[in-house]
Amino acid sequence: MLRILLLAPDSNPDGTHGPLIGYSHGEALAKLHSVTLVIRRNNEEAVRRRRSAFSAVEVISLPWLDRIHAWCFRWIFRNNYFSQALTAFNYFFYLAFEWGAWRQTRTRITAGEFDVVLRLLPVSSVLPSLFAFLLRRGPIPFIIGPINGGLPWPRGFTQAAKQKEWISNLRGFYRFLPFARSTYRHAAAIIAASSQTYTEFIGYREKLFFVPGENGISPDLYPTGLRNSKRNSKLELIFVGGLYPVKAVDLALRGAAPLLQKGQARFTILGHGPEQANLEQLTRSLGIGQVVSFCGSVSHSEVIQRLAAADVLVFPSVREFGGAVVFEALAMGAVPVVADFGGPGDIVNPQVGFKVSLTNENDVVLQIGKILKNLVHDPGVVDRLRQHGMRYARECLTWNGKARMVTEILCWATQQGPKPDLLPPKMRSHSNYSADSKYVAEARAVCVE
């Protein structure tokens, strides 16, 4: 068992996106190790109310800075977690948090109360860590990740062009910010959550590892009993996510249109966003308005029920880092059709779903259409992929599975275990479902007991 000082300032079990990711991953690690969670003051109540397995919770209070950040997030960034400008804005606040965390824990670190420091949040690879610099000479190693980011904006797609922010062109300048280079130079291990991020830091290959996606699933939230074994005569298609340009729901609708026009499929769209009016107009122009349902935002429990009733998740997002909905679709037996780019491209393999190449808009539509047509004519394929996908999700994509992978990295960094073989799927000659399943099934228990 390791004694981990876990830096995850925004962890919150009641949150979404990054806060929920940080809490869920940290909680899974706490089931295996003695974990001291370090968070901001505004997340303390929610974390303590959950009474999870953390051995201790350290709270960092920066009252005036927290008030400034909360005001700016609400009134300037309009609560938009996905804004790249917000990521840049957060730079100073994360450094201030880590300085406060260092001042509060350094005596215990030097006294040998911890074996390793793991920075779990923020997920963004462009936000450096002060701890890496402060621990450059020990006494314990610093590890960062899983980190994500750096996904290029694909050319030739209007969906990407409509949403790209001006600040995207300045991303490379993060390398010149204070502590940016020292973060990765002094880290004992770097955990990448995507093949793109892995490639970005390939210069550190001797201490670089891949863990699929920063997201994960809790099997108890995805009961297999919800799945009805009887299939309808029509192919049930679903999309789940914000209705933003980069999600490319228009490509999904155009690809499915031939089947929808013939009454061979139905399409359910869960989510809301600025593209909804355009998408509704598209369904009318394609003559498929009667078989496409826009359901807006629904509760997470309803999302799960809808995925359990669906045959195929059509999710051709042209710029997706994590793809949490793909994890959920696999867990509930909805076969994913995704773009071979970013997080979904790393998660999906031929044993559980389909990937389309991001060539150009018209070709993506043709690829989606061909896949769906084949599924209508051979429904047995859906059943086979569904079974593989549900098993794959529960063996490889759970928070507990991720915690075991990260454990191997932590043990190696603390010289308590061998170096794990964790490479992106496309860099492994044996990258398929069976290999991934076997890896997780045989995950070594070193340092856990």
C-alpha positions in Angstrom: 0.0 0.0 0.0 1.3 3.4 -1.0 0.9 6.7 0.9 -0.2 9.1 -1.8 -0.6 12.9 -1.6 -3.2 13.5 -4.3 -3.5 17.0 -5.8 -6.9 17.5 -7.2 -8.2 20.9 -6.2 -11.5 20.8 -8.0 -12.6 17.3 -7.0 -16.3 17.2 -6.1 -18.6 14.2 -6.1 -21.5 16.5 -6.9 -19.8 18.1 -9.9 -19.5 17.3 -13.6 -16.6 17.0 -16.0 -13.2 17.6 -14.3 -14.5 17.8 -10.7 -16.3 14.5 -11.0 -13.4 12.9 -12.8 -11.0 14.0 -10.1 -13.2 12.7 -7.3 -14.0 9.4 -8.9 -10.4 8.6 -9.8 -9.2 9.6 -6.4 -11.8 7.5 -4.7 -10.8 4.4 -6.7 -7.1 5.0 -5.7 -8.2 5.4 -2.1 -9.6 1.9 -2.1 -6.1 0.6 -2.8 -3.9 3.0 -1.0 -3.7 5.5 1.8 -4.7 8.7 0.0 -4.6 12.2 1.3 -6.8 14.3 -1.0 -5.9 18.0 -1.4 -8.8 20.2 -2.5 -10.1 23.8 -2.5 -12.2 25.0 0.4 -15.4 25.3 -1.7 -15.3 21.5 -2.4 -14.8 20.4 1.2 -18.5 20.0 2.2 -19.4 17.8 -0.7 -16.3 15.6 -0.3 -16.7 15.1 3.5 -20.4 14.5 3.1 -19.6 11.5 0.9 -17.5 9.8 3.6 -15.3 8.0 1.1 -12.2 6.0 1.6 -9.7 8.9 1.7 -7.4 8.6 4.7 -7.4 12.4 5.0 -8.6 15.5 3.3 -6.4 18.6 3.2 -8.3 21.8 2.5 -6.5 24.8 0.9 -8.2 28.1 1.6 -7.4 31.1 -0.7 -10.6 33.1 0.0 -10.0 36.2 -2.1 -8.6 34.3 -5.0 -11.4 31.8 -4.9 -14.0 34.7 -5.0 -12.3 36.3 -7.9 -12.2 33.0 -9.8 -15.8 32.2 -9.1 -17.0 35.6 -10.2 -15.0 35.5 -13.5 -16.1 31.9 -14.2 -19.7 32.9 -13.9 -19.8 36.4 -15.5 -17.0 36.3 -18.0 -16.8 32.7 -19.1 -20.5 32.0 -18.5 -19.9 28.7 -16.8 -18.3 27.3 -19.9 -16.0 24.5 -18.8 -14.8 23.9 -22.4 -13.5 27.4 -23.1 -9.8 27.4 -24.0 -9.6 31.0 -22.8 -10.7 29.7 -19.3 -7.8 27.2 -19.4 -5.3 30.0 -19.9 -7.0 32.1 -17.3 -6.7 29.3 -14.7 -2.9 29.2 -15.0 -2.2 31.6 -12.1 -4.9 30.2 -9.8 -3.6 26.6 -10.0 -0.1 27.8 -9.2 -1.4 29.7 -6.2 -3.3 26.6 -5.1 -0.2 24.4 -5.3 1.9 27.0 -3.4 -0.7 26.9 -0.6 -0.7 23.1 -0.7 3.1 23.0 -0.5 3.2 25.4 2.5 0.5 23.2 4.2 2.1 19.8 3.6 5.9 20.3 3.1 6.8 19.5 6.7 4.9 16.2 6.5 6.5 15.5 3.1 10.0 16.0 4.4 9.2 14.0 7.5 8.5 11.0 5.2 4.7 10.8 5.7 4.1 10.2 2.0 5.6 8.0 -0.7 4.6 9.9 -3.8 2.8 13.1 -5.0 0.3 12.6 -7.8 -1.3 15.6 -9.5 -4.6 14.4 -10.9 -6.2 17.7 -11.6 -6.2 19.8 -13.7 -6.3 17.4 -16.7 -5.0 19.9 -19.2 -1.4 19.3 -20.2 -0.7 23.0 -20.6 -1.2 23.9 -17.0 2.1 23.3 -15.2 2.8 22.2 -11.6 4.8 24.0 -9.0 5.2 20.7 -7.1 7.4 19.2 -9.8 9.9 22.0 -9.3 9.7 22.0 -5.5 10.3 18.2 -5.5 13.0 18.2 -8.1 15.6 17.0 -5.6 13.1 14.8 -3.6 12.5 13.5 -1.1 9.7 11.7 -2.9 8.8 11.5 -6.6 6.2 13.6 -8.4 3.9 12.2 -11.0 1.4 14.0 -13.2 -1.6 12.6 -15.0 -3.6 11.3 -16.6 -3.3 14.5 -18.7 -5.0 15.3 -22.0 -5.0 18.1 -24.6 -3.2 19.2 -27.7 -5.7 17.7 -30.1 -5.4 19.6 -33.4 -8.4 21.2 -35.1 -9.1 19.1 -38.2 -9.0 20.9 -41.5 -11.8 20.9 -44.0 -14.6 20.6 -41.4 -16.9 23.5 -41.0 -17.9 22.1 -37.6 -14.4 22.7 -36.3 -14.0 26.1 -38.0 -17.3 27.4 -36.4 -16.1 26.6 -32.8 -12.3 27.2 -32.9 -11.3 30.0 -30.6 -8.6 32.6 -31.5 -6.6 31.5 -28.4 -6.1 28.1 -30.0 -3.4 29.5 -32.2 -1.4 30.5 -29.1 -1.4 27.1 -27.4 2.2 26.4 -28.1 3.3 29.4 -26.1 2.4 27.5 -22.8 5.9 26.1 -23.1 7.4 29.5 -22.2 5.3 30.0 -19.1 7.1 29.6 -15.7 7.3 26.0 -14.5 5.9 24.6 -17.8 9.1 22.8 -18.9 10.2 21.9 -15.4 6.9 20.1 -14.8 7.7 17.4 -17.3 11.4 17.5 -16.9 11.3 16.8 -13.2 8.3 14.5 -13.1 9.2 10.9 -12.3 6.4 9.7 -14.5 3.9 11.3 -17.0 0.6 9.6 -17.6 -1.1 10.5 -20.9 -4.8 9.9 -21.4 -4.8 10.0 -25.2 -2.5 9.0 -28.0 -2.2 12.6 -29.1 -0.9 13.7 -25.7 1.4 10.7 -25.6 2.9 11.8 -28.9 3.3 15.4 -27.7 5.5 14.2 -24.8 7.2 11.4 -26.7 10.6 13.0 -25.8 10.0 11.7 -22.3 9.3 8.2 -23.5 11.4 6.5 -20.8 8.9 7.7 -18.2 5.8 8.2 -20.3 2.7 5.9 -19.9 -0.7 5.6 -21.5 -4.0 5.1 -19.6 -7.1 5.3 -21.9 -9.0 8.5 -21.3 -9.3 10.6 -18.2 -12.8 9.3 -17.7 -14.1 6.1 -16.3 -17.2 4.3 -15.3 -18.6 2.8 -12.0 -20.2 -0.5 -13.0 -22.9 -0.2 -10.3 -24.3 2.9 -12.2 -24.7 0.9 -15.4 -26.8 -2.2 -14.6 -26.8 -4.7 -17.4 -30.3 -5.7 -16.4 -31.7 -2.5 -18.1 -30.7 -4.0 -21.5 -33.7 -5.6 -23.2 -32.5 -8.7 -25.1 -35.3 -8.3 -27.7 -34.5 -6.0 -30.5 -37.0 -3.9 -32.4 -37.4 -4.2 -36.2 -35.9 -0.8 -36.6 -32.3 0.2 -35.8 -32.4 2.4 -32.7 -29.8 5.2 -33.1 -28.8 7.6 -30.4 -26.6 10.7 -29.9 -25.7 12.0 -26.4 -23.9 15.3 -25.8 -24.0 19.0 -26.2 -25.3 20.3 -29.4 -22.2 22.2 -30.4 -20.6 22.4 -33.9 -17.7 20.1 -33.1 -20.0 17.3 -32.0 -20.9 17.0 -35.7 -24.5 15.8 -35.1 -25.2 17.0 -38.7 -22.9 14.4 -40.1 -24.6 11.7 -38.0 -28.0 12.8 -39.3 -26.9 12.9 -42.9 -25.2 9.5 -42.6 -28.3 8.0 -41.1 -30.8 9.8 -43.4 -31.1 7.0 -46.1 -32.2 4.5 -43.4 -34.4 7.0 -41.6 -36.1 8.0 -44.9 -37.0 4.3 -45.5 -38.3 3.8 -42.0 -35.5 1.3 -41.1 -34.2 3.3 -38.2 -35.1 5.9 -35.5 -32.8 8.5 -34.1 -32.9 9.9 -30.5 -30.8 13.0 -29.7 -30.1 13.8 -26.0 -28.6 17.2 -25.2 -29.0 20.8 -25.9 -26.9 23.6 -27.3 -26.7 26.4 -29.9 -26.9 24.0 -32.9 -30.3 22.6 -32.1 -32.3 25.0 -34.4 -29.9 24.2 -37.3 -30.2 20.5 -36.6 -34.0 20.6 -36.5 -34.0 22.5 -39.8 -31.7 19.8 -41.3 -34.1 17.0 -40.3 -36.9 18.8 -42.0 -34.9 19.4 -45.2 -33.9 15.7 -45.2 -37.5 14.6 -44.7 -36.7 12.7 -41.5 -38.3 15.0 -38.9 -40.9 12.4 -37.9 -38.3 9.8 -36.9 -35.8 12.0 -35.2 -36.5 13.0 -31.5 -34.8 16.0 -29.9 -35.2 15.3 -26.1 -33.1 18.1 -24.7 -31.1 17.7 -21.5 -32.2 14.8 -19.3 -31.1 13.3 -16.1 -28.1 10.9 -16.0 -30.4 8.0 -15.0 -32.5 8.6 -18.1 -29.4 8.8 -20.3 -28.4 5.4 -19.1 -31.9 4.0 -19.7 -31.9 5.5 -23.2 -28.5 4.0 -24.0 -29.8 0.6 -22.8 -32.6 0.9 -25.3 -30.4 1.9 -28.2 -28.6 -0.2 -30.7 -26.0 2.2 -31.9 -24.4 5.4 -30.6 -23.6 7.6 -33.6 -20.9 10.0 -32.2 -18.8 11.5 -35.0 -17.4 14.4 -33.0 -14.5 15.9 -34.9 -12.7 17.1 -31.8 -13.2 15.0 -28.7 -10.6 14.7 -25.9 -12.2 12.1 -23.5 -15.5 10.8 -24.9 -17.1 9.8 -21.6 -20.4 9.0 -23.4 -18.5 6.3 -25.4 -17.5 4.7 -22.1 -21.2 4.8 -21.1 -22.5 3.5 -24.4 -20.2 0.5 -24.3 -21.2 -0.3 -20.7 -24.9 -0.2 -21.7 -24.5 -2.2 -24.9 -24.9 0.6 -27.5 -22.4 -0.1 -30.3 -20.4 3.1 -30.9 -19.7 4.6 -34.3 -17.1 7.3 -33.7 -14.5 9.4 -35.5 -11.0 7.8 -35.5 -9.6 10.9 -33.7 -9.0 11.9 -30.2 -10.4 10.0 -27.2 -13.0 8.0 -29.0 -10.4 6.8 -31.5 -8.3 5.5 -28.6 -11.2 3.8 -26.8 -13.0 2.0 -29.7 -11.6 -1.0 -31.4 -13.0 -3.4 -34.1 -14.1 -5.9 -31.5 -16.6 -3.4 -29.9 -17.5 -0.7 -32.5 -16.6 1.2 -35.6 -14.3 4.1 -36.4 -14.6 6.4 -39.4 -11.6 8.3 -40.8 -11.8 12.1 -40.7 -11.2 12.7 -44.4 -13.8 15.3 -45.3 -17.4 15.9 -44.4 -19.0 14.1 -47.4 -16.8 11.1 -47.0 -17.5 10.8 -43.3 -21.3 10.9 -44.1 -20.7 8.1 -46.6 -18.7 6.0 -44.1 -21.4 6.3 -41.5 -24.1 5.5 -44.0 -22.3 2.3 -45.1 -21.8 1.1 -41.5 -25.4 1.7 -40.5 -26.7 0.0 -43.7 -24.6 -3.1 -43.0 -25.9 -3.2 -39.4 -29.5 -3.1 -40.7 -28.8 -6.0 -43.0 -26.8 -8.1 -40.5 -28.3 -7.4 -37.0 -26.2 -10.3 -35.6 -23.2 -7.9 -35.8 -24.8 -5.5 -33.3 -25.5 -8.4 -30.9 -21.9 -9.6 -31.1 -20.3 -6.2 -30.7 -22.7 -5.4 -27.9 -21.6 -8.3 -25.8 -17.9 -7.7 -26.4 -18.3 -4.0 -25.6 -20.1 -4.5 -22.3 -17.4 -6.9 -21.2 -14.7 -4.6 -22.4 -16.1 -1.6 -20.5 -16.3 -3.5 -17.3 -12.8 -4.9 -17.5 -10.9 -2.0 -19.0 -12.8 1.2 -18.5 -13.8 1.3 -14.9 -12.4 3.6 -12.3 -11.0 0.6 -10.4 -9.3 -0.7 -13.6 -7.7 2.7 -14.1 -6.6 2.8 -10.5 -4.8 -0.5 -11.0 -3.0 0.8 -14.0 -2.0 4.0 -12.2 -0.9 1.9 -9.3 1.6 0.0 -11.5 3.0 3.4 -12.6 3.3 4.7 -9.0 5.0 1.5 -7.8 7.5 1.7 -10.6 8.2 5.4 -9.8 8.7 4.6 -6.1 10.9 1.6 -7.0 8.5 -0.9 -5.6 7.5 -2.6 -8.8 8.5 -3.4 -12.5 8.0 -0.9 -15.3 4.5 -1.5 -16.8 4.0 -1.8 -20.5 1.4 0.9 -21.1 1.4 2.2 -24.7 -1.3 3.7 -26.8 -3.3 1.1 -28.8 -1.9 2.2 -32.2 1.7 1.7 -30.8 1.0 -1.9 -29.8 1.1 -4.5 -32.5 -1.3 -6.6 -30.3 -3.7 -3.7 -29.7 -7.1 -5.3 -29.7 -9.9 -6.2 -27.3 -8.4 -9.5 -26.2 -5.0 -8.0 -25.4 -6.6 -5.2 -23.4 -8.9 -7.6 -21.5 -6.0 -9.9 -20.7 -3.9 -7.0 -19.4 -6.5 -5.9 -17.0 -7.4 -9.4 -15.9 -3.8 -10.0 -15.0 -3.1 -6.7 -13.5 -0.4 -7.1 -10.9 -1.3 -6.7 -7.3 2.2 -5.4 -6.2 1.9 -2.5 -3.7 -1.8 -3.0 -3.4 -1.7 -5.3 -0.4 
